[in-house]
Amino acid sequence: MQDVGHVAADDVVNSFMFNAATSPGDAFTAVEAFFNTMRTTNSLAAYISPTIDRTTNSWILQAYDLTGKLDGKNLGSPMASTTATLGASGGGAPAPDQLAIVLGYHGVLSAQPEHGGLVTRPTPDRAVDLGAPPTHQASSRPRASIRGRLYLGPLETNCLDSTTGNVQALIVADIIAAAKVLASESALWCVWSRTYQTATPVTGGWVDLEFGIQRRRRDKVPTRTLYTVP
């Protein structure tokens, strides 16, 4: 999704993983419906900031083939692409660009423990600079490998519950309804696990009631109003 100013740094990217049996066309249709189809109260597009371009065919959808690349190898060029038009906003003012609603999703968790055996992890650069070894042993998190998150945004101010400061309840219901459709219809929505190199069907998830922050979306250089003291 492109910002109305078409500045590349302000583009918004959401990534969805689908089963290999899903055609690119079905995936495109499913993602477009996820945002544009009215759910319990509104479509999810109605909660997206008016700073996102809604002119005809300004929304770019691309599909990549992950065959042999589930370990995170370079995906190369898209295997297919199309354009779409994001649905209308709900009429609210733009919220700060970094504000987002977090949609969590997961595969079947019962077969995996929350904490597993020790694995080798890279040590943070700062610790290495202070003399730590380049790798260290840490507890693995098997369930975390079959969980994912989408940061939906930027948002408009109508998403804010003025009493609690949280996400409005009706928006949570709309997001959950959209996620259930995405996971149950012909496009088989999956969790991509680079650790296990698998695509696991989504079986459930959650929506955070507190707003999330996408730090890369915030203004790089703040705009300031100066003042002087007489």
Backbone bond lengths (Angstrom), bond angles and torsions (degrees), N, CA, C in turn:
res aa  C-N    CA-C-N  psi(-1)  N-CA   C-N-CA  omega(-1)  CA-C   N-CA-C  phi
1 M - - - 1.457 - - 1.522 108.20 -
2 Q 1.345 115.84 133.69 1.451 120.90 -175.08 1.528 111.40 -101.46
3 D 1.321 115.26 143.60 1.449 121.12 171.95 1.528 108.80 -67.65
4 V 1.331 116.46 152.83 1.463 119.21 -177.75 1.533 111.94 -60.05
5 G 1.345 116.62 -24.66 1.449 119.81 177.77 1.506 113.79 -83.91
6 H 1.353 116.80 -5.12 1.471 123.84 -180.00 1.527 111.86 53.40
7 V 1.332 115.40 40.57 1.459 121.23 172.57 1.525 106.95 -90.94
8 A 1.334 117.48 122.01 1.470 121.47 -172.72 1.527 111.90 -55.86
9 A 1.325 117.59 -36.36 1.461 120.97 -178.26 1.521 112.13 -64.85
10 D 1.331 117.28 -19.84 1.464 121.49 -178.23 1.526 112.78 -98.76
11 D 1.338 117.92 4.23 1.464 120.34 175.62 1.520 110.42 -62.06
12 V 1.320 116.58 148.00 1.466 122.80 177.72 1.528 108.19 -112.15
13 V 1.327 116.03 126.85 1.465 121.00 -177.59 1.520 109.91 -120.54
14 N 1.329 116.48 124.99 1.471 122.67 170.86 1.523 107.60 -117.25
15 S 1.327 117.37 134.23 1.461 122.18 -177.74 1.520 110.55 -111.57
16 F 1.329 116.75 130.88 1.453 123.89 177.49 1.526 108.29 -121.62
17 M 1.332 116.01 138.84 1.463 121.88 177.83 1.525 108.52 -108.06
18 F 1.332 116.87 130.61 1.456 121.14 178.29 1.521 110.83 -123.30
19 N 1.320 115.65 153.19 1.453 122.50 176.30 1.528 110.23 -56.51
20 A 1.351 115.63 148.58 1.462 120.70 -176.62 1.526 113.07 -60.95
21 A 1.335 117.36 -21.10 1.461 120.54 179.76 1.525 111.99 -77.02
22 T 1.331 117.69 -10.27 1.467 121.85 -179.60 1.519 109.65 -83.15
23 S 1.322 117.36 126.16 1.459 120.43 178.94 1.530 109.09 -74.15
24 P 1.343 117.36 155.29 1.469 119.05 175.70 1.528 112.41 -55.04
25 G 1.332 116.69 -39.71 1.460 119.79 179.88 1.516 112.52 -61.29
26 D 1.348 116.59 -43.43 1.466 120.30 178.23 1.530 110.87 -65.60
27 A 1.339 116.10 -37.10 1.463 119.88 178.27 1.527 110.54 -64.89
28 F 1.339 116.93 -44.45 1.466 120.65 178.56 1.531 110.69 -60.24
29 T 1.323 116.05 -44.30 1.464 120.57 -179.68 1.525 110.84 -61.98
30 A 1.336 116.04 -41.52 1.458 120.66 -177.93 1.529 111.68 -66.80
31 V 1.327 116.90 -42.25 1.468 120.34 -179.60 1.525 110.65 -68.14
32 E 1.331 116.82 -41.69 1.466 119.38 177.62 1.520 110.81 -61.29
33 A 1.330 117.09 -42.78 1.466 120.76 178.91 1.524 111.55 -66.91
34 F 1.324 117.27 -34.20 1.464 121.49 178.59 1.524 110.45 -55.40
35 F 1.324 117.08 -41.10 1.463 120.67 -179.09 1.529 113.56 -90.79
36 N 1.330 117.63 -35.91 1.467 119.81 -167.66 1.515 116.08 -98.11
37 T 1.332 118.60 -17.99 1.464 120.34 -176.10 1.525 110.56 -84.58
38 M 1.337 116.36 133.07 1.462 120.11 179.12 1.521 109.92 -65.56
39 R 1.311 116.06 136.20 1.464 121.73 -179.66 1.522 110.02 -110.29
40 T 1.324 118.76 -127.13 1.460 121.33 -177.40 1.521 111.38 -61.87
41 T 1.322 116.95 -47.16 1.469 121.67 -179.66 1.520 111.93 -123.78
42 N 1.321 116.91 -48.77 1.464 122.12 -177.20 1.525 110.00 -139.40
43 S 1.327 115.47 169.88 1.460 120.03 167.98 1.520 108.12 -78.84
44 L 1.328 117.36 160.44 1.466 119.92 177.78 1.524 110.65 -67.37
45 A 1.337 117.70 -27.79 1.465 120.60 177.70 1.519 111.32 -58.36
46 A 1.338 117.40 -29.71 1.461 121.02 -178.62 1.521 112.54 -67.13
47 Y 1.334 116.88 -15.92 1.467 120.59 -179.82 1.529 112.30 -100.35
48 I 1.336 116.28 -5.39 1.460 120.39 -179.85 1.531 109.60 -82.35
49 S 1.306 116.27 138.08 1.467 123.68 -175.03 1.538 112.63 -52.44
50 P 1.332 116.95 144.02 1.471 119.78 174.43 1.524 113.06 -67.37
51 T 1.325 118.11 -5.02 1.471 120.21 175.09 1.523 111.68 -75.47
52 I 1.340 118.03 -9.71 1.465 121.84 177.42 1.528 109.44 -88.70
53 D 1.326 116.12 134.14 1.462 122.56 -174.87 1.524 111.37 -65.70
54 R 1.336 115.96 128.34 1.462 121.52 178.48 1.532 111.84 -119.63
55 T 1.326 116.70 16.79 1.461 118.11 175.19 1.534 109.04 -69.00
56 T 1.315 116.74 159.27 1.462 122.28 -174.28 1.531 111.75 -55.91
57 N 1.331 115.43 128.42 1.476 123.42 175.46 1.536 113.93 60.91
58 S 1.320 116.87 28.91 1.469 119.56 177.21 1.534 112.18 -88.76
59 W 1.326 116.66 -11.33 1.469 122.70 -179.42 1.532 107.63 -90.75
60 I 1.314 117.58 123.79 1.466 122.46 -175.68 1.525 109.81 -105.07
61 L 1.330 116.13 126.18 1.464 122.43 177.45 1.527 108.47 -115.37
62 Q 1.325 116.37 131.26 1.460 120.94 -179.15 1.529 109.92 -131.52
63 A 1.329 116.31 142.82 1.465 122.47 178.72 1.522 109.47 -117.56
64 Y 1.324 115.94 136.48 1.467 122.31 178.66 1.528 109.27 -120.74
65 D 1.319 116.04 145.36 1.465 122.12 177.46 1.531 108.64 -90.31
66 L 1.332 116.79 117.57 1.463 120.96 -178.18 1.522 113.11 -94.45
67 T 1.318 117.75 7.42 1.458 120.40 178.87 1.530 110.49 -56.53
68 G 1.317 117.05 122.95 1.457 121.72 -179.35 1.518 113.95 75.27
69 K 1.334 117.24 6.60 1.469 120.46 -176.87 1.528 111.95 -127.70
70 L 1.315 116.91 18.75 1.460 120.40 -177.95 1.527 113.14 -68.51
71 D 1.327 116.66 -10.94 1.467 119.57 176.39 1.522 111.48 -86.52
72 G 1.342 117.19 2.70 1.450 120.67 176.60 1.512 114.80 99.20
73 K 1.332 118.25 13.03 1.464 120.84 176.81 1.528 110.66 -58.75
74 N 1.322 116.71 162.18 1.458 121.43 177.67 1.529 109.90 -55.62
75 L 1.320 116.64 129.65 1.459 120.26 -174.82 1.518 113.54 -80.45
76 G 1.319 117.10 -15.26 1.458 119.41 -179.51 1.516 111.96 73.50
77 S 1.325 116.21 -153.75 1.464 121.69 -177.35 1.524 111.11 -82.42
78 P 1.338 117.99 156.64 1.466 120.38 177.31 1.527 111.34 -62.36
79 M 1.340 116.14 144.78 1.454 120.53 174.84 1.526 111.30 -82.35
80 A 1.329 116.47 -20.60 1.460 121.82 178.59 1.521 108.19 -160.51
81 S 1.325 115.94 154.53 1.464 119.77 176.58 1.516 109.02 -151.77
82 T 1.318 114.99 158.09 1.462 121.06 177.40 1.521 107.93 -155.74
83 T 1.314 116.40 176.94 1.456 121.09 175.61 1.516 109.42 -125.17
84 A 1.311 115.72 158.49 1.456 121.80 178.78 1.519 107.80 -148.64
85 T 1.319 115.50 176.56 1.457 121.43 179.97 1.518 108.48 -120.80
86 L 1.323 117.13 120.51 1.455 121.11 178.84 1.517 109.96 -69.19
87 G 1.340 116.09 139.85 1.452 121.34 -179.48 1.519 112.98 -63.87
88 A 1.318 115.28 167.80 1.465 121.82 -175.01 1.515 112.11 -64.88
89 S 1.334 115.50 151.26 1.464 120.30 175.24 1.533 109.12 -75.58
90 G 1.333 115.60 170.23 1.463 119.66 -178.42 1.511 113.92 -87.87
91 G 1.331 117.41 2.94 1.451 120.17 176.73 1.511 114.90 94.30
92 G 1.331 118.23 2.03 1.460 121.03 178.65 1.518 111.64 -81.69
93 A 1.335 114.85 168.79 1.460 120.33 176.37 1.524 109.58 -80.69
94 P 1.334 118.27 157.06 1.466 119.98 178.45 1.524 111.83 -64.79
95 A 1.317 116.56 132.23 1.459 121.56 170.20 1.526 107.73 -84.33
96 P 1.339 119.40 167.21 1.471 119.86 175.84 1.524 110.73 -52.62
97 D 1.332 116.86 138.28 1.465 121.91 -172.33 1.520 113.28 -56.88
98 Q 1.335 117.47 -31.24 1.461 119.51 -175.60 1.530 113.48 -78.93
99 L 1.325 118.04 -9.42 1.464 121.22 -178.44 1.528 109.75 -75.22
100 A 1.327 117.33 133.63 1.464 121.47 -177.40 1.530 110.17 -146.16
101 I 1.321 115.10 159.64 1.472 121.46 171.05 1.520 106.92 -104.25
102 V 1.333 116.81 130.03 1.459 121.91 -174.94 1.522 110.34 -94.35
103 L 1.327 115.72 120.12 1.467 122.75 173.15 1.520 107.67 -104.53
104 G 1.328 116.68 113.51 1.458 121.14 176.36 1.516 110.58 -94.92
105 Y 1.328 116.67 152.04 1.461 121.10 178.29 1.525 109.24 -149.00
106 H 1.319 116.96 156.92 1.469 120.50 -178.11 1.515 111.11 -153.06
107 G 1.322 115.13 161.26 1.456 121.85 171.57 1.520 109.71 -90.61
108 V 1.323 117.47 -163.90 1.468 121.30 178.77 1.526 108.69 -67.59
109 L 1.326 116.66 120.53 1.458 121.31 -174.85 1.524 113.79 -96.11
110 S 1.331 117.12 -17.27 1.460 120.06 -171.15 1.523 113.63 -62.56
111 A 1.341 117.37 -25.82 1.466 120.20 -176.53 1.525 112.75 -82.84
112 Q 1.349 117.24 -8.94 1.457 120.53 -175.42 1.527 111.20 -122.35
113 P 1.348 117.77 138.84 1.469 120.31 175.01 1.527 110.21 -78.05
114 E 1.333 116.77 158.28 1.464 120.30 176.40 1.529 110.70 -66.70
115 H 1.334 116.15 -41.98 1.464 121.49 179.54 1.520 109.28 -121.02
116 G 1.334 116.58 133.47 1.452 121.37 -179.58 1.515 111.89 -116.54
117 G 1.327 116.22 -157.38 1.451 121.64 -178.50 1.517 112.66 -73.05
118 L 1.329 115.62 176.49 1.452 121.45 -179.38 1.530 110.79 -73.87
119 V 1.323 115.30 141.22 1.463 121.82 176.47 1.530 107.93 -134.12
120 T 1.314 115.75 162.12 1.466 120.57 178.80 1.520 109.84 -87.91
121 R 1.338 116.15 125.47 1.459 122.27 179.94 1.534 109.95 -119.27
122 P 1.328 117.53 149.99 1.477 119.03 173.39 1.522 110.24 -70.01
123 T 1.300 116.96 140.51 1.459 122.43 179.20 1.528 109.05 -83.25
124 P 1.344 118.74 138.17 1.468 120.33 177.72 1.528 111.45 -54.36
125 D 1.338 115.94 143.69 1.463 121.54 -175.73 1.523 112.43 -55.60
126 R 1.323 116.45 -39.20 1.465 118.49 -177.60 1.524 111.33 -63.34
127 A 1.351 116.30 -38.95 1.463 119.83 178.75 1.520 110.73 -68.01
128 V 1.347 116.36 -37.45 1.469 119.94 177.61 1.529 109.76 -63.30
129 D 1.325 117.01 -40.12 1.463 121.12 178.88 1.529 111.58 -60.97
130 L 1.323 116.01 -27.57 1.465 120.42 -179.63 1.522 112.63 -91.38
131 G 1.348 116.63 5.30 1.458 119.60 174.53 1.512 116.30 110.45
132 A 1.353 118.29 -0.27 1.462 120.49 179.47 1.530 109.96 -73.14
133 P 1.333 118.29 155.02 1.472 120.79 177.57 1.519 110.53 -66.81
134 P 1.333 118.35 157.50 1.477 121.05 -176.87 1.526 113.94 -66.11
135 T 1.334 117.17 -22.94 1.465 120.63 175.96 1.522 109.53 -130.63
136 H 1.329 116.11 163.30 1.463 120.76 178.63 1.529 109.03 -150.10
137 Q 1.318 116.80 163.38 1.460 122.51 177.64 1.520 110.00 -90.39
138 A 1.324 116.29 133.66 1.456 121.08 179.13 1.521 109.24 -144.97
139 S 1.331 115.59 157.30 1.454 120.84 178.62 1.526 109.87 -68.78
140 S 1.328 117.31 136.04 1.465 121.15 177.92 1.529 109.91 -80.05
141 R 1.326 115.82 161.39 1.472 122.01 -179.35 1.527 108.64 -127.46
142 P 1.344 117.84 77.64 1.471 120.13 -174.98 1.532 114.03 -55.29
143 R 1.341 118.25 -41.52 1.461 119.54 -177.87 1.528 112.08 -67.84
144 A 1.316 116.44 -33.21 1.464 119.52 179.79 1.522 111.54 -61.39
145 S 1.333 116.60 -25.37 1.466 120.58 -178.71 1.515 112.83 -75.33
146 I 1.333 117.90 -13.05 1.467 120.60 176.62 1.526 110.57 -119.24
147 R 1.345 114.36 31.61 1.463 121.67 170.67 1.528 108.90 -124.20
148 G 1.313 116.28 151.04 1.454 120.21 178.05 1.520 110.87 -145.21
149 R 1.332 116.41 171.98 1.464 122.20 179.54 1.524 110.35 -141.52
150 L 1.316 115.22 145.48 1.454 122.99 168.84 1.524 107.79 -118.55
151 Y 1.329 116.60 131.62 1.458 121.42 175.86 1.527 107.55 -99.15
152 L 1.328 116.25 102.71 1.458 121.44 -176.16 1.522 109.75 -86.41
153 G 1.302 116.82 119.99 1.450 121.33 -177.42 1.510 109.42 167.56
154 P 1.345 118.79 -173.70 1.460 126.06 -4.90 1.526 111.43 -63.18
155 L 1.314 115.83 162.56 1.459 121.98 -169.52 1.520 111.72 -112.84
156 E 1.333 114.38 168.88 1.455 119.53 169.82 1.521 109.35 -105.88
157 T 1.324 117.17 162.52 1.461 122.10 -171.79 1.527 112.97 -65.85
158 N 1.335 118.70 -18.81 1.467 120.61 178.39 1.523 112.23 -64.53
159 C 1.335 117.75 -14.15 1.462 120.77 179.05 1.531 112.24 -73.36
160 L 1.329 116.69 -18.29 1.456 121.70 -173.86 1.525 110.77 -85.62
161 D 1.331 116.03 127.48 1.463 121.50 172.04 1.526 107.41 -79.67
162 S 1.320 117.41 113.22 1.462 121.33 -173.03 1.519 113.23 -68.14
163 T 1.342 117.19 -15.39 1.469 120.22 179.62 1.521 111.86 -88.88
164 T 1.338 116.72 -45.29 1.467 120.83 -175.52 1.517 113.52 -98.49
165 G 1.334 117.43 -21.11 1.459 120.63 -174.36 1.515 113.33 80.19
166 N 1.340 116.86 2.24 1.464 121.74 -179.22 1.524 110.78 -97.72
167 V 1.344 115.23 -176.11 1.460 121.53 175.40 1.529 108.91 -69.19
168 Q 1.312 116.71 135.92 1.464 119.81 178.96 1.529 110.80 -60.72
169 A 1.330 116.24 140.53 1.470 121.63 -176.03 1.525 111.69 -60.44
170 L 1.323 118.04 -38.45 1.472 119.87 -177.63 1.524 110.91 -65.07
171 I 1.339 117.23 -29.69 1.463 120.51 178.18 1.522 109.96 -70.70
172 V 1.325 116.63 -40.51 1.469 120.86 177.42 1.525 109.71 -58.33
173 A 1.330 116.78 -43.70 1.466 120.92 179.59 1.521 111.03 -62.65
174 D 1.334 117.71 -40.26 1.457 120.83 179.60 1.528 111.47 -66.19
175 I 1.328 116.79 -41.59 1.464 120.53 -179.07 1.528 110.27 -65.65
176 I 1.327 116.79 -44.30 1.468 120.30 179.15 1.531 110.37 -62.40
177 A 1.329 117.45 -41.54 1.466 120.48 178.74 1.527 110.38 -61.93
178 A 1.332 117.37 -42.71 1.466 120.79 179.53 1.524 111.05 -65.08
179 A 1.343 116.86 -39.38 1.464 120.61 -179.90 1.525 111.12 -66.66
180 K 1.325 117.16 -39.26 1.464 120.35 179.58 1.526 111.25 -64.03
181 V 1.327 116.88 -40.10 1.463 120.11 178.46 1.524 110.15 -66.09
182 L 1.324 116.44 -43.93 1.465 120.29 -179.41 1.528 111.59 -60.56
183 A 1.331 116.96 -35.39 1.461 121.03 -177.16 1.527 113.32 -83.66
184 S 1.323 117.93 -16.42 1.467 118.95 -172.02 1.519 114.46 -113.77
185 E 1.330 118.66 -12.66 1.459 119.85 -178.85 1.527 111.36 -90.48
186 S 1.327 117.80 -166.12 1.463 121.58 -168.93 1.527 113.91 -61.80
187 A 1.315 118.09 -32.95 1.464 120.35 176.45 1.529 107.84 -79.67
188 L 1.328 117.79 115.01 1.454 121.05 -173.52 1.525 109.85 -87.22
189 W 1.324 115.42 99.32 1.461 123.42 -178.93 1.523 109.38 -70.20
190 C 1.325 116.89 133.07 1.459 121.76 -175.28 1.519 111.94 -132.37
191 V 1.334 114.63 164.62 1.458 122.90 170.42 1.524 107.17 -98.55
192 W 1.304 116.31 125.65 1.467 121.29 177.27 1.519 108.58 -89.43
193 S 1.328 116.53 115.17 1.456 121.93 176.76 1.522 109.30 -105.55
194 R 1.330 115.86 107.79 1.463 119.34 176.65 1.527 110.90 -69.21
195 T 1.339 115.95 -31.94 1.467 120.02 -179.75 1.518 111.05 -62.18
196 Y 1.339 116.70 -48.92 1.465 121.25 -178.09 1.526 112.42 -93.91
197 Q 1.341 116.99 -6.87 1.465 122.62 -178.33 1.528 110.84 54.70
198 T 1.342 114.18 52.38 1.459 120.61 -177.79 1.527 110.36 -134.67
199 A 1.327 115.12 163.10 1.461 123.41 170.54 1.522 106.75 -119.72
200 T 1.317 117.07 107.86 1.471 122.92 -174.52 1.519 110.08 -104.53
201 P 1.344 119.60 126.00 1.466 120.71 -179.86 1.528 111.76 -56.52
202 V 1.328 115.79 140.09 1.465 121.20 177.81 1.524 109.04 -72.26
203 T 1.346 115.98 128.96 1.467 121.17 -179.69 1.520 113.14 -118.21
204 G 1.321 118.48 -4.44 1.457 121.02 -179.77 1.510 110.53 174.78
205 G 1.325 115.86 -174.36 1.452 119.48 179.67 1.508 111.82 172.41
206 W 1.316 117.03 -153.84 1.457 122.48 -176.06 1.524 108.77 -160.47
207 V 1.339 115.32 165.22 1.459 122.27 170.88 1.518 107.15 -127.01
208 D 1.329 117.23 125.13 1.463 120.93 177.59 1.522 109.54 -69.17
209 L 1.328 116.37 132.85 1.466 120.55 178.50 1.519 111.70 -78.93
210 E 1.341 116.82 -23.45 1.456 120.38 173.82 1.534 108.49 -89.98
211 F 1.313 116.28 148.28 1.458 120.32 179.54 1.526 110.73 -68.95
212 G 1.326 115.89 144.15 1.456 121.54 173.65 1.520 110.04 -95.99
213 I 1.316 115.66 166.83 1.456 121.31 -179.40 1.527 109.51 -123.37
214 Q 1.322 116.36 126.93 1.459 122.85 171.43 1.523 106.99 -102.48
215 R 1.323 116.73 98.23 1.460 119.90 -171.43 1.526 112.94 -63.34
216 R 1.338 117.07 -29.58 1.468 118.38 -178.55 1.525 111.85 -69.95
217 R 1.346 117.93 -13.17 1.466 120.13 -179.97 1.529 112.99 -89.33
218 R 1.315 117.51 -9.63 1.463 117.73 -176.31 1.530 110.45 -74.30
219 D 1.316 115.08 161.01 1.460 120.22 179.93 1.518 110.24 -60.62
220 K 1.351 115.61 131.81 1.459 119.71 -179.30 1.533 111.53 -73.42
221 V 1.347 116.42 -37.41 1.464 121.32 178.34 1.524 107.38 -122.96
222 P 1.321 118.42 118.47 1.463 119.36 -177.28 1.525 112.18 -68.26
223 T 1.327 115.63 145.65 1.459 121.39 173.24 1.520 107.80 -91.70
224 R 1.307 116.64 130.89 1.457 120.27 -173.15 1.533 111.53 -123.38
225 T 1.304 114.40 148.05 1.460 121.42 169.90 1.521 107.54 -109.53
226 L 1.336 116.32 119.81 1.469 120.47 -176.08 1.526 110.85 -86.74
227 Y 1.305 115.57 155.83 1.450 120.88 173.98 1.512 108.89 -143.44
228 T 1.306 115.87 160.13 1.465 122.20 175.78 1.519 109.02 -129.16
229 V 1.300 115.68 151.54 1.454 121.10 178.05 1.539 108.83 -95.90
230 P 1.333 119.38 123.12 1.471 122.05 -178.01 1.525 111.26 -57.93
